[in-house]
Amino acid sequence: MLEERQQPYFVNPGVSAEQLEDWLNQQLLHVACFNRLVKEKATLEGQLEEINKSIEALSTSGFEGKQHFPWDPSPLPSHLQTEKQPKEA
């Protein structure tokens, strides 16, 4: 019974134990990368869904009337909007 448990789980004739270990490590890296990409994809799809909901909410209200920035007429502070008066000598 003990001999059966000590047998290698993967049997591949012509491959050394080091080669098999390297191959398994490579597969581990690929699976980890794949799992990370799947998680990133799920996160991005969630963000995209939120963006689509926001776009839908904005587009249902319509764009009627005058469209402008909330700052009317300019977002700059008033002291930057006026031209400096030349000093009289």
MMTF fields as JSON, N, C-alpha, C and O atoms, coordinates in Angstrom:
{
  "mmtfVersion": "1.0.0",
  "mmtfProducer": "UNKNOWN",
  "numBonds": 355,
  "numAtoms": 356,
  "numGroups": 89,
  "numChains": 1,
  "numModels": 1,
  "chainsPerModel": [1],
  "groupsPerChain": [89],
  "chainIdList": ["A"],
  "bondAtomList": [4, 2, 8, 6, 12, 10, 16, 14, 20, 18, 24, 22, 28, 26, 32, 30, 36, 34, 40, 38, 44, 42, 48, 46, 52, 50, 56, 54, 60, 58, 64, 62, 68, 66, 72, 70, 76, 74, 80, 78, 84, 82, 88, 86, 92, 90, 96, 94, 100, 98, 104, 102, 108, 106, 112, 110, 116, 114, 120, 118, 124, 122, 128, 126, 132, 130, 136, 134, 140, 138, 144, 142, 148, 146, 152, 150, 156, 154, 160, 158, 164, 162, 168, 166, 172, 170, 176, 174, 180, 178, 184, 182, 188, 186, 192, 190, 196, 194, 200, 198, 204, 202, 208, 206, 212, 210, 216, 214, 220, 218, 224, 222, 228, 226, 232, 230, 236, 234, 240, 238, 244, 242, 248, 246, 252, 250, 256, 254, 260, 258, 264, 262, 268, 266, 272, 270, 276, 274, 280, 278, 284, 282, 288, 286, 292, 290, 296, 294, 300, 298, 304, 302, 308, 306, 312, 310, 316, 314, 320, 318, 324, 322, 328, 326, 332, 330, 336, 334, 340, 338, 344, 342, 348, 346, 352, 350],
  "bondOrderList": [1, 1, 1, 1, 1, 1, 1, 1, 1, 1, 1, 1, 1, 1, 1, 1, 1, 1, 1, 1, 1, 1, 1, 1, 1, 1, 1, 1, 1, 1, 1, 1, 1, 1, 1, 1, 1, 1, 1, 1, 1, 1, 1, 1, 1, 1, 1, 1, 1, 1, 1, 1, 1, 1, 1, 1, 1, 1, 1, 1, 1, 1, 1, 1, 1, 1, 1, 1, 1, 1, 1, 1, 1, 1, 1, 1, 1, 1, 1, 1, 1, 1, 1, 1, 1, 1, 1, 1],
  "groupList": [{"groupName": "MET", "atomNameList": ["N", "CA", "C", "O"], "elementList": ["N", "C", "C", "O"], "formalChargeList": [0, 0, 0, 0], "bondAtomList": [1, 0, 2, 1, 3, 2], "bondOrderList": [1, 1, 2], "singleLetterCode": "M", "chemCompType": "L-PEPTIDE LINKING"}, {"groupName": "LEU", "atomNameList": ["N", "CA", "C", "O"], "elementList": ["N", "C", "C", "O"], "formalChargeList": [0, 0, 0, 0], "bondAtomList": [1, 0, 2, 1, 3, 2], "bondOrderList": [1, 1, 2], "singleLetterCode": "L", "chemCompType": "L-PEPTIDE LINKING"}, {"groupName": "GLU", "atomNameList": ["N", "CA", "C", "O"], "elementList": ["N", "C", "C", "O"], "formalChargeList": [0, 0, 0, 0], "bondAtomList": [1, 0, 2, 1, 3, 2], "bondOrderList": [1, 1, 2], "singleLetterCode": "E", "chemCompType": "L-PEPTIDE LINKING"}, {"groupName": "ARG", "atomNameList": ["N", "CA", "C", "O"], "elementList": ["N", "C", "C", "O"], "formalChargeList": [0, 0, 0, 0], "bondAtomList": [1, 0, 2, 1, 3, 2], "bondOrderList": [1, 1, 2], "singleLetterCode": "R", "chemCompType": "L-PEPTIDE LINKING"}, {"groupName": "GLN", "atomNameList": ["N", "CA", "C", "O"], "elementList": ["N", "C", "C", "O"], "formalChargeList": [0, 0, 0, 0], "bondAtomList": [1, 0, 2, 1, 3, 2], "bondOrderList": [1, 1, 2], "singleLetterCode": "Q", "chemCompType": "L-PEPTIDE LINKING"}, {"groupName": "PRO", "atomNameList": ["N", "CA", "C", "O"], "elementList": ["N", "C", "C", "O"], "formalChargeList": [0, 0, 0, 0], "bondAtomList": [1, 0, 2, 1, 3, 2], "bondOrderList": [1, 1, 2], "singleLetterCode": "P", "chemCompType": "L-PEPTIDE LINKING"}, {"groupName": "TYR", "atomNameList": ["N", "CA", "C", "O"], "elementList": ["N", "C", "C", "O"], "formalChargeList": [0, 0, 0, 0], "bondAtomList": [1, 0, 2, 1, 3, 2], "bondOrderList": [1, 1, 2], "singleLetterCode": "Y", "chemCompType": "L-PEPTIDE LINKING"}, {"groupName": "PHE", "atomNameList": ["N", "CA", "C", "O"], "elementList": ["N", "C", "C", "O"], "formalChargeList": [0, 0, 0, 0], "bondAtomList": [1, 0, 2, 1, 3, 2], "bondOrderList": [1, 1, 2], "singleLetterCode": "F", "chemCompType": "L-PEPTIDE LINKING"}, {"groupName": "VAL", "atomNameList": ["N", "CA", "C", "O"], "elementList": ["N", "C", "C", "O"], "formalChargeList": [0, 0, 0, 0], "bondAtomList": [1, 0, 2, 1, 3, 2], "bondOrderList": [1, 1, 2], "singleLetterCode": "V", "chemCompType": "L-PEPTIDE LINKING"}, {"groupName": "ASN", "atomNameList": ["N", "CA", "C", "O"], "elementList": ["N", "C", "C", "O"], "formalChargeList": [0, 0, 0, 0], "bondAtomList": [1, 0, 2, 1, 3, 2], "bondOrderList": [1, 1, 2], "singleLetterCode": "N", "chemCompType": "L-PEPTIDE LINKING"}, {"groupName": "GLY", "atomNameList": ["N", "CA", "C", "O"], "elementList": ["N", "C", "C", "O"], "formalChargeList": [0, 0, 0, 0], "bondAtomList": [1, 0, 2, 1, 3, 2], "bondOrderList": [1, 1, 2], "singleLetterCode": "G", "chemCompType": "PEPTIDE LINKING"}, {"groupName": "SER", "atomNameList": ["N", "CA", "C", "O"], "elementList": ["N", "C", "C", "O"], "formalChargeList": [0, 0, 0, 0], "bondAtomList": [1, 0, 2, 1, 3, 2], "bondOrderList": [1, 1, 2], "singleLetterCode": "S", "chemCompType": "L-PEPTIDE LINKING"}, {"groupName": "ALA", "atomNameList": ["N", "CA", "C", "O"], "elementList": ["N", "C", "C", "O"], "formalChargeList": [0, 0, 0, 0], "bondAtomList": [1, 0, 2, 1, 3, 2], "bondOrderList": [1, 1, 2], "singleLetterCode": "A", "chemCompType": "L-PEPTIDE LINKING"}, {"groupName": "ASP", "atomNameList": ["N", "CA", "C", "O"], "elementList": ["N", "C", "C", "O"], "formalChargeList": [0, 0, 0, 0], "bondAtomList": [1, 0, 2, 1, 3, 2], "bondOrderList": [1, 1, 2], "singleLetterCode": "D", "chemCompType": "L-PEPTIDE LINKING"}, {"groupName": "TRP", "atomNameList": ["N", "CA", "C", "O"], "elementList": ["N", "C", "C", "O"], "formalChargeList": [0, 0, 0, 0], "bondAtomList": [1, 0, 2, 1, 3, 2], "bondOrderList": [1, 1, 2], "singleLetterCode": "W", "chemCompType": "L-PEPTIDE LINKING"}, {"groupName": "HIS", "atomNameList": ["N", "CA", "C", "O"], "elementList": ["N", "C", "C", "O"], "formalChargeList": [0, 0, 0, 0], "bondAtomList": [1, 0, 2, 1, 3, 2], "bondOrderList": [1, 1, 2], "singleLetterCode": "H", "chemCompType": "L-PEPTIDE LINKING"}, {"groupName": "CYS", "atomNameList": ["N", "CA", "C", "O"], "elementList": ["N", "C", "C", "O"], "formalChargeList": [0, 0, 0, 0], "bondAtomList": [1, 0, 2, 1, 3, 2], "bondOrderList": [1, 1, 2], "singleLetterCode": "C", "chemCompType": "L-PEPTIDE LINKING"}, {"groupName": "LYS", "atomNameList": ["N", "CA", "C", "O"], "elementList": ["N", "C", "C", "O"], "formalChargeList": [0, 0, 0, 0], "bondAtomList": [1, 0, 2, 1, 3, 2], "bondOrderList": [1, 1, 2], "singleLetterCode": "K", "chemCompType": "L-PEPTIDE LINKING"}, {"groupName": "THR", "atomNameList": ["N", "CA", "C", "O"], "elementList": ["N", "C", "C", "O"], "formalChargeList": [0, 0, 0, 0], "bondAtomList": [1, 0, 2, 1, 3, 2], "bondOrderList": [1, 1, 2], "singleLetterCode": "T", "chemCompType": "L-PEPTIDE LINKING"}, {"groupName": "ILE", "atomNameList": ["N", "CA", "C", "O"], "elementList": ["N", "C", "C", "O"], "formalChargeList": [0, 0, 0, 0], "bondAtomList": [1, 0, 2, 1, 3, 2], "bondOrderList": [1, 1, 2], "singleLetterCode": "I", "chemCompType": "L-PEPTIDE LINKING"}],
  "groupTypeList": [0, 1, 2, 2, 3, 4, 4, 5, 6, 7, 8, 9, 5, 10, 8, 11, 12, 2, 4, 1, 2, 13, 14, 1, 9, 4, 4, 1, 1, 15, 8, 12, 16, 7, 9, 3, 1, 8, 17, 2, 17, 12, 18, 1, 2, 10, 4, 1, 2, 2, 19, 9, 17, 11, 19, 2, 12, 1, 11, 18, 11, 10, 7, 2, 10, 17, 4, 15, 7, 5, 14, 13, 5, 11, 5, 1, 5, 11, 15, 1, 4, 18, 2, 17, 4, 5, 17, 2, 12],
  "groupIdList": [1, 2, 3, 4, 5, 6, 7, 8, 9, 10, 11, 12, 13, 14, 15, 16, 17, 18, 19, 20, 21, 22, 23, 24, 25, 26, 27, 28, 29, 30, 31, 32, 33, 34, 35, 36, 37, 38, 39, 40, 41, 42, 43, 44, 45, 46, 47, 48, 49, 50, 51, 52, 53, 54, 55, 56, 57, 58, 59, 60, 61, 62, 63, 64, 65, 66, 67, 68, 69, 70, 71, 72, 73, 74, 75, 76, 77, 78, 79, 80, 81, 82, 83, 84, 85, 86, 87, 88, 89],
  "secStructList": [7, 2, 2, 2, 2, 2, 1, 7, 1, 1, 7, 7, 6, 6, 7, 7, 2, 2, 2, 2, 2, 2, 2, 2, 2, 2, 2, 2, 2, 2, 2, 2, 2, 2, 2, 2, 2, 2, 2, 2, 2, 2, 2, 2, 2, 2, 2, 2, 2, 2, 2, 2, 2, 2, 2, 2, 2, 2, 2, 2, 2, 7, 7, 7, 1, 7, 7, 7, 7, 1, 1, 1, 1, 7, 1, 1, 7, 2, 2, 2, 2, 1, 7, 7, 7, 7, 7, 7, 7],
  "xCoordList": [0.821, 0.0, 0.859, 0.526, 1.941, 2.82, 3.501, 3.724, 3.833, 4.499, 3.596, 4.085, 2.311, 1.383, 1.328, 1.225, 1.394, 1.325, 2.62, 2.598, 3.727, 4.995, 5.245, 6.221, 4.402, 4.536, 4.209, 3.337, 4.901, 4.598, 3.178, 2.661, 2.564, 1.191, 1.14, 0.213, 2.144, 2.242, 3.27, 4.404, 2.867, 3.786, 3.99, 3.045, 5.232, 5.553, 6.915, 7.947, 6.92, 8.194, 9.136, 8.708, 10.397, 11.403, 11.597, 12.431, 10.857, 10.99, 11.583, 11.103, 12.631, 13.263, 12.422, 11.509, 12.752, 12.018, 12.2, 11.261, 13.402, 13.658, 12.838, 12.277, 12.773, 11.984, 10.509, 9.814, 10.04, 8.639, 8.368, 7.328, 9.29, 9.128, 9.123, 8.313, 10.012, 10.028, 8.712, 8.16, 8.222, 6.97, 5.818, 4.971, 5.782, 4.721, 4.803, 3.775, 6.013, 6.175, 5.704, 5.078, 6.005, 5.559, 4.03, 3.413, 3.437, 1.973, 1.36, 0.326, 1.999, 1.537, 1.545, 0.595, 2.601, 2.692, 1.603, 0.981, 1.385, 0.365, -1.038, -1.847, -1.32, -2.646, -2.839, -3.922, -1.79, -1.878, -2.121, -2.933, -1.424, -1.618, -3.036, -3.684, -3.515, -4.871, -5.903, -6.824, -5.751, -6.695, -6.674, -7.723, -5.483, -5.377, -6.094, -6.799, -5.91, -6.572, -8.087, -8.815, -8.568, -10.016, -10.575, -11.651, -9.849, -10.295, -10.303, -11.246, -9.249, -9.188, -10.326, -10.925, -10.619, -11.704, -13.032, -13.84, -13.264, -14.51, -14.62, -15.7, -13.514, -13.508, -13.82, -14.635, -13.174, -13.404, -14.828, -15.422, -15.373, -16.75, -17.716, -18.717, -17.418, -18.246, -18.188, -19.213, -16.979, -16.834, -17.558, -18.201, -17.455, -18.134, -19.644, -20.338, -20.151, -21.588, -22.04, -23.094, -21.244, -21.574, -21.555, -22.419, -20.57, -20.488, -21.699, -22.28, -22.073, -23.236, -24.511, -25.371, -24.635, -25.8, -25.807, -26.859, -24.651, -24.559, -24.91, -25.634, -24.405, -24.712, -26.203, -26.813, -26.789, -28.221, -29.034, -30.01, -28.632, -29.359, -29.269, -30.249, -28.117, -27.953, -28.684, -29.222, -28.705, -29.32, -30.842, -31.503, -31.423, -32.882, -33.477, -34.623, -32.692, -33.229, -33.269, -33.995, -32.514, -32.516, -31.634, -31.239, -31.335, -30.489, -31.253, -30.962, -32.22, -33.014, -32.55, -32.103, -32.658, -32.294, -30.814, -30.096, -30.378, -28.997, -28.102, -28.377, -27.046, -26.081, -24.848, -24.294, -24.414, -23.239, -22.6, -23.189, -21.412, -20.732, -21.415, -22.092, -21.258, -21.889, -21.367, -22.042, -20.194, -19.643, -20.092, -19.734, -20.84, -21.318, -20.956, -21.444, -20.189, -19.704, -18.352, -17.999, -17.571, -16.23, -15.861, -16.283, -15.075, -14.66, -13.531, -13.2, -12.934, -11.831, -12.332, -13.409, -11.574, -11.956, -12.018, -11.331, -12.837, -13.063, -11.801, -11.649, -10.894, -9.685, -8.757, -7.892, -8.917, -8.118, -8.786, -8.131, -10.077, -10.796, -10.569, -10.574, -10.373, -10.208, -8.774, -7.829, -8.644, -7.309, -6.712, -7.415, -5.416, -4.764, -4.701, -4.345, -5.048, -5.009, -3.567, -2.877, -3.1, -1.74, -1.661, -2.572, -0.547, -0.349, -0.071, 0.689, -0.708, -0.478, 0.724, 0.818, 1.654, 2.859, 2.75, 3.689],
  "yCoordList": [-1.199, 0.0, 1.253, 2.211, 1.284, 2.447, 2.673, 3.815, 1.594, 1.724, 2.434, 3.213, 2.184, 2.816, 4.322, 5.078, 4.772, 6.201, 6.923, 8.125, 6.218, 6.845, 6.914, 7.528, 6.312, 6.384, 7.8, 8.456, 8.274, 9.631, 9.714, 8.778, 10.851, 11.059, 11.251, 10.781, 11.947, 12.154, 11.176, 11.115, 10.434, 9.495, 9.967, 10.043, 10.282, 10.733, 10.144, 10.665, 9.064, 8.401, 9.356, 10.122, 9.298, 10.106, 11.481, 12.246, 11.819, 13.123, 12.906, 12.085, 13.659, 13.515, 14.221, 14.985, 13.946, 14.579, 16.088, 16.822, 16.573, 18.016, 18.665, 19.745, 18.001, 18.53, 18.585, 19.55, 17.541, 17.515, 18.616, 19.272, 18.823, 19.888, 21.26, 22.118, 21.471, 22.736, 22.952, 24.053, 21.881, 21.983, 22.32, 23.153, 21.677, 21.955, 23.393, 24.047, 23.885, 25.286, 26.246, 27.265, 25.921, 26.756, 26.754, 27.793, 25.594, 25.515, 26.31, 26.956, 26.26, 27.023, 28.523, 29.23, 29.003, 30.424, 30.81, 31.865, 29.949, 30.232, 30.263, 31.126, 29.331, 29.287, 30.511, 31.094, 30.904, 32.097, 33.348, 34.199, 33.459, 34.599, 34.595, 35.64, 33.437, 33.316, 33.743, 34.499, 33.261, 33.613, 35.108, 35.704, 35.728, 37.166, 37.933, 38.907, 37.492, 38.155, 38.005, 38.932, 36.857, 36.652, 37.6, 38.169, 37.778, 38.707, 40.142, 40.888, 40.534, 41.887, 42.115, 43.19, 41.109, 41.228, 41.429, 42.259, 40.676, 40.813, 42.21, 42.801, 42.742, 44.089, 45.123, 46.02, 44.999, 45.952, 45.87, 46.891, 44.67, 44.526, 45.175, 45.766, 45.066, 45.731, 47.245, 47.92, 47.783, 49.223, 49.663, 50.713, 48.869, 49.197, 49.202, 50.044, 48.268, 48.222, 49.488, 50.042, 49.951, 51.185, 52.387, 53.261, 52.426, 53.525, 53.506, 54.551, 52.324, 52.219, 52.673, 53.306, 52.352, 52.809, 54.327, 54.952, 54.923, 56.382, 57.029, 58.024, 56.475, 57.006, 56.892, 57.826, 55.759, 55.552, 56.556, 57.111, 56.793, 57.746, 59.154, 59.898, 59.523, 60.859, 61.007, 62.074, 59.961, 60.067, 60.017, 60.496, 59.453, 59.397, 60.762, 61.044, 61.615, 62.939, 63.866, 64.86, 63.56, 64.375, 65.595, 65.967, 66.208, 67.387, 68.515, 68.884, 69.053, 70.135, 71.462, 71.533, 72.502, 73.833, 74.109, 73.38, 75.176, 75.621, 74.744, 74.535, 74.243, 73.44, 74.288, 74.89, 74.343, 75.12, 74.53, 73.694, 74.972, 74.541, 75.164, 76.182, 74.589, 75.163, 76.553, 77.316, 76.899, 78.231, 79.123, 78.896, 80.088, 80.973, 82.397, 82.865, 83.097, 82.833, 82.14, 81.591, 82.139, 81.586, 80.939, 81.403, 79.871, 79.224, 79.959, 79.624, 80.969, 81.689, 82.671, 83.244, 82.875, 83.899, 85.271, 85.533, 86.135, 87.438, 88.279, 89.041, 88.175, 88.991, 88.544, 89.313, 87.331, 86.894, 87.241, 87.24, 87.537, 87.84, 89.277, 89.548, 90.186, 91.595, 91.856, 91.307, 92.683, 93.045, 94.024, 94.859, 93.916, 94.836, 96.231, 96.407, 97.19, 98.582, 99.073, 98.852, 99.747, 100.288, 101.414, 102.23, 101.425, 102.453, 103.789, 103.862, 104.845, 106.147, 106.769, 106.784, 107.288, 107.874, 109.374, 110.029],
  "zCoordList": [0.0, 0.0, 0.0, -0.697, 0.747, 0.778, -0.56, -0.961, -1.252, -2.553, -3.555, -4.373, -3.509, -4.445, -4.224, -5.19, -2.978, -2.683, -3.06, -3.325, -3.086, -3.408, -4.906, -5.336, -5.694, -7.139, -7.611, -7.041, -8.643, -9.135, -9.657, -10.268, -9.402, -9.846, -11.355, -12.015, -11.903, -13.348, -13.893, -13.419, -14.87, -15.501, -16.929, -17.714, -17.256, -18.602, -18.954, -18.531, -19.723, -20.041, -20.783, -21.646, -20.44, -21.123, -20.515, -20.998, -19.473, -18.824, -17.44, -16.659, -17.159, -15.846, -14.791, -15.104, -13.543, -12.44, -12.459, -12.154, -12.814, -12.886, -14.0, -13.817, -15.148, -16.262, -15.896, -16.214, -15.225, -14.81, -13.797, -13.857, -12.872, -11.882, -12.555, -12.205, -13.509, -14.254, -15.003, -15.013, -15.628, -16.375, -15.433, -15.759, -14.265, -13.3, -12.776, -12.601, -12.528, -12.107, -13.192, -12.899, -14.439, -15.549, -15.639, -15.871, -15.455, -15.493, -14.335, -14.5, -13.169, -12.018, -12.324, -11.987, -12.952, -13.32, -14.325, -14.206, -15.307, -16.324, -15.713, -16.054, -14.822, -14.178, -13.287, -13.26, -12.555, -11.708, -12.555, -12.19, -13.673, -14.577, -15.14, -15.198, -15.549, -16.085, -15.041, -15.351, -13.806, -12.741, -12.455, -12.208, -12.485, -12.258, -13.373, -13.108, -14.609, -15.737, -15.665, -16.02, -15.214, -15.072, -14.019, -14.207, -12.905, -11.863, -12.374, -12.114, -13.105, -13.664, -14.657, -14.685, -15.464, -16.434, -15.723, -16.14, -14.655, -13.904, -13.298, -13.301, -12.778, -12.215, -13.285, -13.07, -14.432, -15.52, -16.062, -16.408, -16.135, -16.597, -15.603, -16.006, -14.311, -13.308, -13.454, -13.367, -13.677, -13.881, -15.15, -15.169, -16.201, -17.452, -17.272, -17.841, -16.486, -16.215, -15.487, -15.802, -14.509, -13.799, -14.739, -14.658, -15.628, -16.598, -17.526, -17.818, -17.983, -18.864, -18.157, -18.77, -16.869, -16.11, -16.006, -16.136, -15.773, -15.69, -17.016, -17.053, -18.095, -19.422, -19.698, -20.22, -19.353, -19.566, -18.765, -19.269, -17.506, -16.662, -17.228, -17.194, -17.742, -18.315, -19.646, -19.944, -20.431, -21.752, -21.683, -22.605, -20.622, -20.54, -20.208, -20.559, -19.527, -19.183, -20.392, -20.385, -21.406, -22.605, -22.451, -21.346, -23.581, -23.602, -24.274, -25.411, -23.571, -24.133, -23.559, -22.415, -24.354, -23.894, -24.06, -24.744, -23.42, -23.521, -22.655, -21.473, -23.243, -22.523, -22.246, -23.166, -21.004, -20.652, -19.408, -18.723, -19.136, -17.926, -16.727, -16.87, -15.561, -14.378, -14.063, -13.372, -14.547, -14.319, -15.464, -16.619, -15.15, -16.207, -15.85, -14.821, -16.559, -17.904, -17.952, -18.996, -16.858, -16.934, -15.604, -14.545, -15.659, -14.414, -13.693, -12.556, -14.355, -13.738, -12.696, -12.858, -11.633, -10.652, -11.301, -12.289, -10.748, -11.379, -11.461, -12.416, -10.504, -10.567, -11.695, -12.114, -12.188, -13.336, -14.662, -15.704, -14.632, -15.864, -16.318, -17.519, -15.398, -15.773, -16.182, -15.615, -17.154, -17.606, -16.618, -16.048, -16.422, -15.514, -16.129, -17.294, -15.33, -15.79, -15.73, -14.734, -16.804, -16.749, -15.731, -15.593, -15.029, -14.018, -14.707, -15.673, -14.186, -14.765, -14.081, -12.854, -14.899, -14.345, -14.233, -13.78]
}
